[in-house]
Amino acid sequence: MIGRRPRMFDLDDIIRVGRELGMRRLSMNAVAAELGVSSTALYRAVDGRWGLERMVGESLLSDLELHDDPDHDVEQHLLSFGLQLWDFIVRHPGLGVYMQTLFPRGDGGRLLMTHQTYALGRFGYAPDVAMALSCVIAGISINYAVAEDSRREDADELEVQRQEATAQLDTDEHLGEAHREIPEIEHARFVKLVLAATIRGALAAAPPGRPLDQVVADLEAAGVGI
């Protein structure tokens, strides 16, 4: 009896199927099922779950095109960078967790940081300080994108929990009055406010021309543990 010929596939097929599934649904079994092959066959082509995540995650990141406005100052540039990154991750569910786990992990992440390093170099920043500033802003954007992703995934259940927590705060003897004074802020606007505040603080600590070791020393001298 002659067996069936094994289905043929290559790395491009794996990446295509992985992108179609999305990072949130990505798994070895899911990709194997979509390709119509066994998990064993897929493991022979991919370095396990980590290798699969890296292939698909870096492919998605290669689609990110950062737009720089030549009229922006450094504060505006960093804010634009953070918001563009946040928006891109939110539009690709599951990508934020991939980036949050380890970043940069591959070519896409390195190209992103290289872009930022060169961009901040135009404002007088040395590569190490530029990379440090970029990592701070990227980290905040990634974390808030992951939070937004989770909120959208569990929107109904989360809303019930939010209402319960709000009711408890409103009636709290110590926090109720203060909580009622806090305005409702849409999530994207809140992210922008947090990024703007962080950027101003970071630029005050690390102005152009100040070496990174001096930035760290100044922060330590001010009582900020590093």
N, C-alpha and C positions, 0 to 999 in steps of 0.2 A: 504493500500500500504506500502510495506516495503522499507525503504530507503537503499541506499547503505552504506556499512560499511565504516567508515572513514579510510583513508589511515594511516597506522602506520609508525611512524618515531621516532628516538631518537636523543640524542645530537651528537652521532658519525655521523649520517646521515647529520645533520646540518653542522658540521665542514667539512665533506667531500665535500658537495656541495659548501660550502663557499670557500674552498680552490680551487675548480675547477673554480669557478667564478673569484676568485682573489679579492684582497682588493679594486681595483679600481672600479669593477663592483658590489661590495657587497652591498646588501640592503635587507630589510625584504621581499619586494615584489619579488625580484629576486630569493631569496632562496626558498620562498614559491612556486613560479612557477615551479622551478626545482624539488622540492619535490612532486609537484602535490597536495598541500594542500592549505588551505586558510591562509591568513595573520593572521586571528584571531587565528587559531590553532597554528601558529608559535609563536605568542605573548604569548600564554599560556606556551610555553616551554622555551622561551628566554626573558631576561630582556631588551626588546626593541633593538633599533639600537646599543646603547652603549654595551649592553651585547653581541650582535652578533659580533660586531667588536672585542671585547676582546677575545671571544672564538676563532675566526678564526686567529686574529693577533697573539695571544699567541701560537697557534698551529704552525703557520709558524715560529715564533721565536724559537720554540723548535728544529727546524731543523738546526739552526745555530751552527756549531762546529768551535770554534776558535782554531787555531793551534799555539802553542807556540814553538819558537825555543830556546832551552836552552842556545845557544851561543849568543843570543841577549842581548845587554845592555838595559837599561830602555828606552832610546830614540828609539831604533830599535823596542822594544816590543810595545810601544805605537803607533808607525807608522804602524806596522803590524796590530795591533788591529783596528785602524781607517780605514785602507784600506780594511781589510776583512769585516768589518761591512758595509762600503760603497758599496762594490761589492755585498754583499748579498742582501741589500735593493734594489739596482738597478735591480737585477734579479727577484725581487718580486714587480711588479708595484703596487703602492698604499700603500705598507707597510710603507714607509717613512712618509707619512702624518699621519698614525695611531700612529707611534712612536713620531712624532713631536708634536702631540696634547697633549699627556701626557705620560711621560716615567720615570721610568718603571710603567706599568699599571697592570701587572700580573706576573705569575710565570716565563714566558719566559724572560721577561725583568729583573726580579730580579735575576734569575740564571746568566744572562749575566753580571750584575754588581757584583755579588758575585764572579764570575770567575775572573774578573778584580781586585777586591779588594785583593783576595788571591795572584794573580800573582804579583801585585805591592808590596805586603807585602814581597815578596822574595828579593826585592831591598831595603828594609828598610823603607817602607812607612807605617805609621799608617793607620788604616781603613778609618778614615774620610778624610784624605788627598788623599788616593788612590781613594776613591769614587769621590771626587771633580775633580781630574785629569781625571778620566775615563769619567765623565759626560761632561767635556769640550770637549774631543776628540770625544766622541759619538755624542754630539750635532752638531759639525762641520760636521761629516760624514753623519749624518741624513739629515742635511740641504742641503748639496751638492748632496746627493742622490735624494732628492725631486726635486731639480732643474734639475738634469739629467733626472728624470722621466718625468717631464713636457716638457723638451726639446724634448724627444723622442715622446711623445704623440702628440705634435703639431709641428713636425719637419718641414713640408713644409711651413706652415704659419709663423713659427718663423724664418725660414731662410730668408724669404722676409723682415721681420721686421729688422733682423740683418743687412742685406745688406743696407737697408735704413739708419739705425743708423750709420753704418760704413761710408757711403758716407758723411753724415752730419759731422761726426767727422773729416774725412780727409780734408774737406774744411773749418773747423773752424779756425778762425784767431789765436786763442790762443792755441787750443788743437791739431790742425792738425799735426804739425811736430812731437810732442811727440807721438801721436797715431800711426803714421806710423812707428815709431821706435820700437813699442812693437811687439815682435814675436808672431806668431800664435802658441798656445799651446793646444794640445789635452786635452779634459776635464779630463780624468783620471790622466794625468800627472799634470795638474793644481791642482787637489785635493791633490795629493801627496805633491806638493810643499807647499801648504797652510798648510797642516797638519804638515809637517816637521818644518816650521817656527813657528807655534803655539806651538808645542811640546817643541822646544828649549826655547821659552819664558816662557812657563809654568814651565819647569824644573828648569830654572834659578830662578824663583820666589818661587818654592816649591821644594827645594832639599830634599833628604831623611833625616828624623830626625827633620825637622822643623814643629812645630805644626801648624794646620790650622789657629788658631786665630792669630798666629804670621805672617803667610803668608798674611792674610787679613790686619793686622796692617801695615806691611811693604809696601803693595801696597797703602794703604791710605796715609801713610806718604810720599810716592813718588808722591802723587798728583793724583793717579788713583782712581776715585770715585767708590765705591762699593755699 
